[in-house]
Structures are given as C-alpha cells and as structure tokens.
Amino acid sequence: MKKIIRRFLGKRRIAKNTKLKKILFITGMGHSGTSILRKVIGNHYHVFDVLDEAENLYDVMVPSKYEFVVYKSPRKDFDFLVDSHCTDSRFTAVAIIRDPRDVFCSYRKRMGSCDAHVFIEEWIKHAETAIELEKQSYGYSTQYEKMFENNYAGLKKVFDWIGLDSALECIETNTQRKVSINTKTIPDREPERLENNEMFRSWQINQPVKQMSGIWKNELSKATQEIFSKSKKLCGLMENFNYI
C-alpha cells in the first residue's frame, strides 16, 4: 500500500509544491452533492480544482501558485486516505451525507432502476465512514441539506474548516465559471439516462447551486418506503442525521 501511495504522490508531482497547504478529498455516495461541493470549493482563487475522478488524476501537474487542491473520490473506505495522511499530512477529507431517500430517487432517475436492498447497504457504509471520518483530525463531515440552510451556513463551516474564506463569493462565481469534464462542449440540457456519463457530469456541475431536498416525498413509492423502514441500521443512522 505505501508503495502505491508513493507512486501516487510521485505521479501527481504535488510534493514539490511547497506552497500547497492541503490536498482535499471530497467523498460520499453518488448523488449526494459531491460534485457541486467540489466545484464550489474549486471556485476559490487559492484552490486548484481537479475535474476528473480520483482514478484519472495521474500525471496532473498542480501549479505552484495554488495553496489548496481539491478533487472527488467516491471511496467509502478510508484506508487509502489514512495511509495518504500518514505519508503527507496535507491530505484531508470532507465526507458529505444526504437523505438516503433523496439519494435513491436521484440515482434511480439517472440509472433507470435501483435495488433498494443493495442501495441501503451502500448508503450505510458511506454514512458509517462519514461518522468515523469526523473523529479524525484530518476529516470533516457535512450534510447536503445543511449546506443550503440559513444562507449557506453549512457550506461556510466547510470553508472555515478547510481554512478558506469567501464561501458566498464562490457560490456566486459558480454560475459564471463554466467547466467541462473531458467534453468539448457543455450540454444545454440534461443528457438522457446513461447517454454519456461525462456529458452528464459536465452538465450537472454547471447547474445553479440550489436546495434539492425532499424530492422523495413525491417520488418514493410506499413499497420502497416500507423496505427502508424495515432496516434497523438504516433507520438508526437516519435518526442520527435527523432525517427521521
């Protein structure tokens, strides 16, 4: 594992950037707000925003003028991050959690179908990781819903923890700063389901920052709600995050 970390560090070439203060991972289950959180943080003038997923970051040069670098990692176990932090204390992580009922509806809309039982187990793993991460000095967890409440109070807390200012300015910049993920153009409409993942993500991260909570109330069937309610572990975690 340590050899893999050293190879990762070498190919990223970030160790030579002596100005770099933090290497920030945004992690969480898909459709939980990881992309928009990464982009808003990346709007800051001190932050280098890596658009690709973690597995596509090799050989990326982080310019020396930046003090922070941010990218998304969908990992739900943090052995890699623990080893990375031991290798380089600049490695930190923010985990984002979202109401599983909303995540389920969003995922099903994107993929066309979703096995509720498999989904529940996956969400539980991410939630437990977020709880464990917050116990670490190099970790922070937030909830999707809290980021947008009270004039983005939750997002401001994330910025404070990282050591950045200008959270509101970064939100305002989000509508002006257009970025694409390995695509020549940014779609002007939401791509059809499974049409092209990179096109979808390029469209997604350029949408206005807005609250998208509670969609499950109109979209989640009674049968699926029943499956959710029968998982004691899921309900316990949902209660912990004040979702029920």
KOLTOR-265806 format. One line per field, with one value per residue (C-alpha): residue number from 1; residue in one letter; x, y, z. Coordinates in pm, 1 decimal. Each point is the difference from the previous one (the first is absolute). Last residue first. Layout:
residues N
resi = NUM, ...
resn = A, ...
xx = X, ...
yy = Y, ...
zz = Z, ...
//
This chain:
residues 244
resi = 244, 243, 242, 241, 240, 239, 238, 237, 236, 235, 234, 233, 232, 231, 230, 229, 228, 227, 226, 225, 224, 223, 222, 221, 220, 219, 218, 217, 216, 215, 214, 213, 212, 211, 210, 209, 208, 207, 206, 205, 204, 203, 202, 201, 200, 199, 198, 197, 196, 195, 194, 193, 192, 191, 190, 189, 188, 187, 186, 185, 184, 183, 182, 181, 180, 179, 178, 177, 176, 175, 174, 173, 172, 171, 170, 169, 168, 167, 166, 165, 164, 163, 162, 161, 160, 159, 158, 157, 156, 155, 154, 153, 152, 151, 150, 149, 148, 147, 146, 145, 144, 143, 142, 141, 140, 139, 138, 137, 136, 135, 134, 133, 132, 131, 130, 129, 128, 127, 126, 125, 124, 123, 122, 121, 120, 119, 118, 117, 116, 115, 114, 113, 112, 111, 110, 109, 108, 107, 106, 105, 104, 103, 102, 101, 100, 99, 98, 97, 96, 95, 94, 93, 92, 91, 90, 89, 88, 87, 86, 85, 84, 83, 82, 81, 80, 79, 78, 77, 76, 75, 74, 73, 72, 71, 70, 69, 68, 67, 66, 65, 64, 63, 62, 61, 60, 59, 58, 57, 56, 55, 54, 53, 52, 51, 50, 49, 48, 47, 46, 45, 44, 43, 42, 41, 40, 39, 38, 37, 36, 35, 34, 33, 32, 31, 30, 29, 28, 27, 26, 25, 24, 23, 22, 21, 20, 19, 18, 17, 16, 15, 14, 13, 12, 11, 10, 9, 8, 7, 6, 5, 4, 3, 2, 1
resn = I, Y, N, F, N, E, M, L, G, C, L, K, K, S, K, S, F, I, E, Q, T, A, K, S, L, E, N, K, W, I, G, S, M, Q, K, V, P, Q, N, I, Q, W, S, R, F, M, E, N, N, E, L, R, E, P, E, R, D, P, I, T, K, T, N, I, S, V, K, R, Q, T, N, T, E, I, C, E, L, A, S, D, L, G, I, W, D, F, V, K, K, L, G, A, Y, N, N, E, F, M, K, E, Y, Q, T, S, Y, G, Y, S, Q, K, E, L, E, I, A, T, E, A, H, K, I, W, E, E, I, F, V, H, A, D, C, S, G, M, R, K, R, Y, S, C, F, V, D, R, P, D, R, I, I, A, V, A, T, F, R, S, D, T, C, H, S, D, V, L, F, D, F, D, K, R, P, S, K, Y, V, V, F, E, Y, K, S, P, V, M, V, D, Y, L, N, E, A, E, D, L, V, D, F, V, H, Y, H, N, G, I, V, K, R, L, I, S, T, G, S, H, G, M, G, T, I, F, L, I, K, K, L, K, T, N, K, A, I, R, R, K, G, L, F, R, R, I, I, K, K, M
xx = -3643.7, 274.9, 162.7, 350.7, 1.3, -361.5, 101.2, 280.6, -238.4, -250.9, 265.4, 114.9, -356.9, -79.4, -378.7, -75.4, 197.1, -188.3, -330.4, 101.6, 70.5, -354.1, -153.9, 167.3, 260.5, -62.6, -215.5, 142.8, 336.3, 65.0, 49.6, 325.4, 130.1, 128.2, 172.1, 342.0, -67.0, 96.7, 352.3, 99.5, -286.4, 56.1, 363.8, -104.2, -260.4, 242.9, 253.8, -260.2, -124.9, -349.7, -48.9, -333.0, -50.0, 225.6, -136.4, -15.6, 243.3, 282.5, 349.2, 227.8, 335.6, -43.0, 264.3, -182.7, -117.9, 23.7, -205.9, 81.9, -277.0, -277.1, 248.0, 149.4, -298.6, 63.0, 370.8, -88.6, -214.7, 286.2, 250.4, 249.4, 198.7, 163.2, -143.5, -206.9, -122.5, -98.6, -199.1, -165.3, -95.5, -165.1, -211.7, -109.2, -108.5, -236.0, -182.0, -25.3, 179.3, 293.2, -222.8, -191.1, 310.1, 127.5, 354.6, 295.3, 355.5, 325.6, 369.3, -28.2, -198.8, -329.6, -183.3, 122.8, -170.0, -340.9, 57.1, 111.7, -313.3, -214.6, 183.7, -38.1, -369.5, -62.0, 141.1, -205.5, -315.8, 69.2, 34.8, -337.7, -170.0, 113.0, 13.3, -148.0, 19.2, 359.7, -40.1, -353.0, 80.7, 305.3, -196.4, -281.2, 244.7, 198.2, -321.8, -99.3, 354.8, -9.1, 341.7, 346.3, 318.4, 348.0, 282.0, 355.1, 355.1, 346.8, 246.5, 145.8, 182.6, 92.3, -215.2, -278.5, 30.9, -10.5, -315.3, -145.7, 56.1, -142.5, -300.2, -278.5, -289.9, 202.7, -180.0, 293.1, -47.7, 274.4, 139.5, 343.0, 103.5, 273.8, 14.5, 278.5, 216.1, -214.3, -137.5, 127.9, -223.3, 202.2, -253.8, -339.5, -228.8, -70.5, -101.4, -283.7, 78.1, -56.5, 302.1, -65.3, 310.7, -102.6, 133.9, -238.7, -301.0, -232.2, 142.2, -187.6, -322.8, 103.4, 76.1, -325.7, -194.3, 154.1, -32.6, -368.6, -143.0, -73.2, 286.0, 89.5, 255.3, 346.8, 163.3, 376.0, 211.0, 374.5, 88.1, 268.6, 172.3, 270.9, 277.7, -121.3, 263.7, -223.8, -268.6, 163.2, -323.3, 210.1, 228.9, -279.2, -184.3, 318.3, 66.5, -355.3, 24.1, 329.9, -167.9, -274.3
yy = 1086.1, 168.4, 132.2, -127.1, -244.8, -88.1, -93.0, -209.4, -191.2, -39.0, -151.8, -238.3, -105.4, -70.7, -54.8, 369.5, 3.4, -297.1, 165.9, 320.8, -210.9, -144.6, 341.4, 129.6, 276.2, 281.5, 266.4, -5.9, -114.4, 346.7, 124.5, 184.1, 158.7, 334.2, 211.0, 73.0, 79.1, -273.0, -13.1, -311.2, -200.9, 78.8, -108.2, -300.2, -101.5, 39.7, -212.0, -268.8, -20.6, -107.0, -201.9, 177.2, 285.7, 302.7, 298.6, 293.7, 269.5, -255.4, 142.9, -34.5, -156.5, -271.1, -145.7, 140.9, 349.0, 323.0, 318.6, 262.2, 261.7, -183.9, -136.2, 343.6, 86.1, -311.2, 84.1, 352.6, -147.7, -216.2, 289.1, -139.8, -321.3, -191.8, -344.0, 8.2, 352.1, -99.0, -296.6, 224.6, 247.4, -284.1, -84.6, 361.5, 29.8, 292.8, -173.5, -343.0, -101.2, -196.7, -150.6, -212.9, -159.2, -102.9, 56.2, -206.5, 104.2, -192.3, 63.3, 9.8, -324.4, -49.6, 153.6, -283.4, -263.7, 161.2, 50.0, -362.4, -121.4, 204.6, -131.1, -360.7, 52.3, 147.9, -311.2, -238.2, 198.8, 4.6, -376.9, -41.1, 267.9, -145.4, 297.1, 64.8, 252.7, 101.7, 378.1, 7.3, -296.0, 180.2, 317.4, -192.7, -203.9, 308.3, 171.5, -297.5, -32.0, 354.3, 138.4, -45.2, 181.9, -109.0, 254.6, -129.0, 104.8, -70.9, 271.4, -234.6, -190.8, -366.9, -53.6, 191.5, -217.9, -318.4, 119.5, 115.0, -337.7, -183.0, 230.6, -227.2, 150.4, 120.9, 225.7, 243.3, 350.7, 258.9, 305.0, 167.3, 274.8, 266.5, 62.8, 198.9, -311.8, -139.4, -351.6, -230.8, -292.8, -310.8, -229.4, 147.4, -244.6, -242.1, 285.7, 126.6, 277.1, 372.3, 86.6, 346.4, 190.2, 216.5, 343.7, 186.4, -177.9, -149.2, -343.9, 2.9, 54.5, -270.7, -261.7, 67.7, -20.5, -334.2, -158.3, 90.4, -334.0, -144.0, -250.4, -95.2, 215.2, 141.4, 334.0, -39.8, 303.9, 36.8, 276.4, 264.8, 7.0, 267.1, -259.9, -144.9, -268.4, -257.6, 66.8, -196.4, -201.7, -281.6, -1.0, 20.9, -292.4, -206.1, 74.4, -99.9, -323.8, -84.5, 68.4, -250.6
zz = 1074.5, -201.6, 314.6, -91.1, 293.2, -78.4, -351.8, 146.9, 225.4, -282.3, -223.8, 271.2, 74.5, -363.9, -12.4, -60.1, -325.5, -140.0, 95.0, -174.4, -307.6, 7.9, 64.9, -313.6, 11.7, -248.7, 164.0, 352.1, -138.3, -142.6, 355.4, -56.5, -318.7, 131.0, -260.7, -146.4, -365.6, -251.4, -140.2, 193.7, -151.7, -368.0, 8.7, 210.5, -256.7, -289.5, 185.9, 69.9, -356.5, -99.5, 319.9, 59.9, -244.4, 29.6, 195.3, -236.5, -114.3, -12.7, 69.5, -303.7, -79.1, 262.9, 232.4, 300.7, -82.7, 197.6, 7.2, 260.0, -2.4, 186.1, 255.8, 63.3, 219.9, 208.5, 23.5, 114.5, 273.1, 126.9, -4.7, 252.7, 5.3, 283.4, -74.2, 317.7, -74.1, -355.5, 129.5, 259.5, -274.3, -189.8, 301.8, 44.9, -364.5, 63.8, 282.6, -166.1, -319.7, 138.4, 268.8, -251.7, -150.3, 339.4, 117.9, 106.5, 85.7, 8.9, 63.6, 378.6, -6.2, 180.6, -295.0, -218.6, 210.9, -42.1, -372.7, -37.4, 177.8, -238.3, -307.7, 112.1, 83.3, -344.6, -168.3, 213.0, -72.0, -375.2, -17.5, 174.0, -211.0, -332.6, -236.4, -342.0, -282.3, 71.4, 34.1, 138.6, 225.1, 138.7, 72.9, 168.7, 209.5, 101.7, 107.3, 216.6, 130.6, 143.3, -95.5, 149.7, -102.4, 102.4, 11.9, -14.0, 83.0, -144.0, 100.7, 259.4, -274.5, 39.7, 308.7, -171.2, -307.4, 207.3, 174.8, -331.7, -163.0, 298.4, -21.0, -110.2, -192.2, -295.0, -248.5, -16.8, -125.2, -32.7, 174.4, -1.7, 238.3, 16.9, -376.0, -170.1, -42.3, -278.3, 74.3, -275.1, -86.9, -85.0, 169.7, 76.4, -183.0, 286.3, 225.3, -220.6, -246.0, 58.0, 211.7, 145.5, 109.7, 293.9, 102.3, -233.1, 145.8, -262.8, 82.3, 330.0, -196.1, -249.9, 262.4, 183.7, -328.0, -89.6, 345.9, 34.5, 111.3, -343.4, 34.0, 354.6, 173.8, -37.4, -58.1, 36.2, 84.2, -41.3, 241.8, 47.3, -339.5, -11.7, 0.1, -329.8, -41.6, 170.3, -258.9, -280.0, -52.3, -138.0, 300.3, 252.7, -155.2, -21.7, 365.7, 88.2, -200.0, 170.6, 334.1, -88.5
//
